[in-house]
Amino acid sequence: MRSLDYEFQRPLVSGWMGKLDRAAESRKKWREMADECMLFYAKSAAAMWDPTYTRRFWRGVQAPRFRLSINKAFELVAIFGPNLFWDVPNRTVEPKKTLEIPSDLFQQDPQGQQIYEQLMARQRFEEATDRAVSYLMDAWLNYTPQEQPGGGLAGQSELAIVDALIKGRGVMFTRPYTFPGSGRTLTGSFREAPENLFIDPDFTTLADAKWICLRHVDPHWSVERRFKLPANSLKGRASLESSWSYGESRGDPNASLHRVAGQTNDMIVWYEFFSKTGPGARLTGMDTPIKEHLEQVVGDYAYIAVSPNVPYPLNCPTEKLRTMTDDEVRRAFEWPSPLWADDRWPCQVLDFYPDPESAWPIPPLAPGMGELKFLNFLVPWLCNRIWTSSRDFWAVAGPHFEHYKKYIIEGADQIIVPTPAMVDDVRKAVTLIQQPETRADVWRIIEFVSEQFDKRVGLTDLAYGLNPGGTQSRTAEETSAKVRAMGVRPEHMQRKVVEWQSEIATVEAFLTRWFVDGDSVYPRLGPIGKYLWERYIMMGDVERVVRQMQYSVSASSIRRPNRDRDIANYQQVMQYFVPTAQEYAQQTGNYSAYNWLKNKWAEYHDLDLSGADLEMLQPDAQAQQLQQQQAAMEMAKIQADLQAKQLDMQAKQMELQGKQAQIGMTLEGKRAELELQAQGAQQQMAQDQAKHLMEMLQDRQKFKLDVAQQKELGVVKVQLARKAASARPQGNGAKTATHSKA
């Protein structure tokens, strides 16, 4: 019999750690390439000549004297980064338009028209609700990026974009949070290192994956508070030592012994899994009744937090699990944010170049990494060669060594060197040894390889503001064509960033609906906004808040501003609108439009002219009174004209009603006349039918009488013939018979 202290969830933890190992193996190639790209971006020039790196690529090659770094990886980030994300994106929330059904479809159906009016009234109410929701969400989603810790959304996004440019993927996790000492719940998106993300290795896209995982390294006490575990229950499970712990142990004479025993470790490595296939107990070694019941209670969408050194899930310790009800177990294993309801992961990734055969992308530097390594290998050796060949070596005949030595080592410029008397040719006594020159092929190879790398990653001359090949374009159209061609890649990458930021805004809106209450939005939206928030957001349908709204980011809001272009465009705008604004201001005394145009011009020129705003003119009291009297007279005239028009309209309506009544009476008379004619025709038809029937009966009776009379006449004729025959003499009869026989 097993002990009550038996950790029956240990197979569950081991199963998830096994899945993690497979996921790490599946992304091994990407991880190696990402680390290599990071080395050329952020490491020193000597990093490439570190023994751990040289053993992989140029084993046995001695490091050069000058270890230069052709850091084109940094140039890539420095040039593309500002063009991809310059400022905090402006989020736009718009309700999706409902299909408009034309009323013409119901013209022939009076009942359908009535239903159409009722449904249109309901649709207008729902559209008004959608406008209220979009207004509130728009205000809130443009407020949270500034409040987010860690540099706000701009700072977090910038780090993620650098990850995407160097490692190929930028990762942001969206979650609710609360500031220390505050009861308000806010939402934000935070950058996570892409190497801390693990994806189900059985699928080639993140959307198709059945689970993902995020790696964490935190102090054990922080993890204990997060999962409400007993204090110091994870202290013995920590596997890393923080700098804080190292500093505290400096004063302990037994610190070395404690460090060997692991007692100074205070950092624990743990992983949180988001699963769409249940808690993962089906094929583990857990007892069958336990794992079957766990799978049934938790369902398909499960959250599991594990640590390699902890034999139970951090979010559901075995000790607690023994006393939990099914509902408590379900809540313990549910996702912290119910994004599964919208078929989304809690992370949003930025990939510029996806790999169709892997869930991990291709880093932008990867296609040119061979050329970059070659340049960083060849250029230091070339510099070393130039340095060695720049030294002077003198060959001096032995007897004259001391004579020429002092002039070669200590001689000043333009010094006269005497030649010994016995030397007839100075070149026989001393001569300069000429070293071989560097071949021009080396420079051509460097130029060729550098050009190929630039084409791979997009660092062409135009990206630096240079003319390709150093030649001037002949026409403006040629220059524009080159600029358009060069801009395809940055614009494509910027579109990816815009879609990524729009996805972040959509997920943040979803979490806002679930976690942000009226008290949290009160400081930003005020009491009226709080009331509307509680009515339309908190009590509203989740589908309407999430799916009926279109969350997007304006590309121009994150793009680097083109000051010269904006000024030129605005100058053209002012030529048309400023005269109109001035004329309007002079007529009405309202200078608000003119002030706006002026301040916009000042903004483009980095000036502040708000102090020169023209105030609205206050009219003279007497002039204002006369103006009011004139307005009252005009209003009275308008009302009189309106009353006259109304009387005229009423007379016309009465005349029209009389005509309609007369037409109705005429139509009624016609209808009665037609009805009488129809009745007469029906009676005549009935009489004709009766007459025809009588004639048919009479003809039939006459026919029967004729047949009877003919029949009786035939009988009489037969009887008369018989009587006549019997009255004739016999002789005549015999003769007749004999004659007949013959």
Order of alpha helices (4+ residues) and beta strands (2+ residues): alpha-alpha-alpha-alpha-beta-alpha-alpha-alpha-beta-beta-beta-beta-alpha-alpha-alpha-beta-alpha-beta-alpha-alpha-beta-alpha-beta-alpha-alpha-beta-alpha-alpha-alpha-alpha-beta-alpha-alpha-alpha-alpha-alpha
